[in-house]
């Protein structure tokens, strides 16, 4: 099942800079692992904000929740999830890699 996931991160203003940098690095690494596993299929940054919109694949909403909650920034996130259904034109529209292939990271 595919989901459109919209994430806004709201870090505390008094968060220590070294802790902030470590959290962001850990988030990147966990995101890369989820992409490599084919769970995070595509992602776009929202300019000017610590936010993104992404396509995630999971068997169901519970599995998606488990994946999202595994992110190091989870407790600082506002998350909106929209389940997606197949559209009749989707087979003729190029774009995302097939389900299970995940994102292609630099150097892959």
Buried (B, 14 or more C-beta within 10 A) or exposed (E): BBBEBBBBBEBEEEEEEEEEEEBBEEBEEBBBEBBBEBBBBBBEEEEEEBBBBBBBBBEEEEBBEEBBEEBBBBEBBEBEBEEBEEEEEEEEEEEBEEEEEBBEEEEE
